[in-house]
Amino acid sequence: MLVLSRHRDESIIIGDDIVITIVDIRGDKVRLGIDAPQDIPVHRQEVYEAIQRENQKAAQLGSTETRQLKRPGGAKKPNP
């Protein structure tokens, strides 16, 4: 792990197109601004882990179980 020291309004650059800026520092909390391309997902770690768990659950569902899931917005089932 690379550890860097930064002050408020200073940034680091990852690759050619991701910029992380220290926006604010209050006590033991640091607020970060992240500028990344739209096609690169940016999540807090706990959100990312929850997404991974849900994806894993969905991948383990059998075809019978997935047919029982409700469609969003009450959309009708497409004809095969």
KOLMIMAR-68772 format. One line per field, with one value per residue (C-alpha): residue number from 1; residue in three letters; chain; x, y, z. Coordinates in steps of 0.001 Angstrom, whole numbers, always signed. Example, Ala and Ser with C-alpha at 12.3 -4.5 7.8 and 13.67 -1.06 7.14 Angstrom:
! residues 2
lovo: 1,2
torti: ala,ser
torkol: A,A
east: +12300,+13670
north: -4500,-1060
up: +7800,+7140
END
This chain:
! residues 80
lovo: 1,2,3,4,5,6,7,8,9,10,11,12,13,14,15,16,17,18,19,20,21,22,23,24,25,26,27,28,29,30,31,32,33,34,35,36,37,38,39,40,41,42,43,44,45,46,47,48,49,50,51,52,53,54,55,56,57,58,59,60,61,62,63,64,65,66,67,68,69,70,71,72,73,74,75,76,77,78,79,80
torti: met,leu,val,leu,ser,arg,his,arg,asp,glu,ser,ile,ile,ile,gly,asp,asp,ile,val,ile,thr,ile,val,asp,ile,arg,gly,asp,lys,val,arg,leu,gly,ile,asp,ala,pro,gln,asp,ile,pro,val,his,arg,gln,glu,val,tyr,glu,ala,ile,gln,arg,glu,asn,gln,lys,ala,ala,gln,leu,gly,ser,thr,glu,thr,arg,gln,leu,lys,arg,pro,gly,gly,ala,lys,lys,pro,asn,pro
torkol: A,A,A,A,A,A,A,A,A,A,A,A,A,A,A,A,A,A,A,A,A,A,A,A,A,A,A,A,A,A,A,A,A,A,A,A,A,A,A,A,A,A,A,A,A,A,A,A,A,A,A,A,A,A,A,A,A,A,A,A,A,A,A,A,A,A,A,A,A,A,A,A,A,A,A,A,A,A,A,A
east: +0,+1259,+729,+755,+348,-1844,-3308,-6748,-7215,-4258,-4744,-3300,-3680,-4247,-3427,-4216,-7817,-8611,-8029,-8621,-8709,-8768,-11877,-12089,-10518,-12539,-11107,-10549,-12647,-11344,-13685,-12475,-13535,-13093,-13053,-13169,-14607,-18286,-17388,-15311,-17521,-16573,-18041,-17322,-15824,-18854,-21181,-18905,-18852,-22668,-22974,-20585,-22600,-25866,-24295,-23019,-26516,-28087,-25566,-26485,-30244,-31634,-33818,-36990,-36122,-35366,-38722,-40452,-38803,-41030,-40115,-39394,-42325,-44735,-43341,-44843,-42806,-41547,-42921,-40341
north: +0,+3436,+5996,+9694,+12860,+15590,+18859,+20282,+21109,+18918,+15950,+12681,+11255,+7584,+6618,+9309,+10011,+9625,+12558,+12322,+15655,+16310,+18469,+18854,+17586,+17634,+15821,+12225,+12470,+13323,+14256,+13199,+14403,+11801,+12755,+9628,+8724,+7684,+4119,+3563,+2701,+4407,+3006,+3084,-281,-1407,-627,-2468,-5531,-5489,-5344,-8288,-10329,-9615,-10512,-13767,-14595,-13809,-16008,-18934,-18713,-21493,-20780,-21697,-19188,-16415,-16947,-16300,-12881,-9877,-7627,-3978,-1653,-4521,-5155,-8137,-11237,-11294,-14004,-16728
up: +0,-929,+1848,+943,+2983,+1516,+2770,+2027,-1680,-2684,-5015,-6162,-9662,-10445,-13999,-16540,-15648,-11927,-9568,-5818,-3992,-241,+97,+3866,+7081,+10308,+13314,+12285,+9096,+5658,+2806,-615,-4032,-6761,-10415,-12579,-15987,-15988,-16990,-13832,-10852,-7579,-4348,-652,+328,+2356,-565,-2994,-719,-427,-4226,-4550,-2014,-3851,-7193,-5708,-4385,-7750,-9551,-7288,-7934,-10119,-13154,-11212,-8492,-10993,-12739,-9410,-8988,-9659,-12538,-11694,-12333,-12926,-16420,-18174,-18872,-22499,-24758,-25564
END
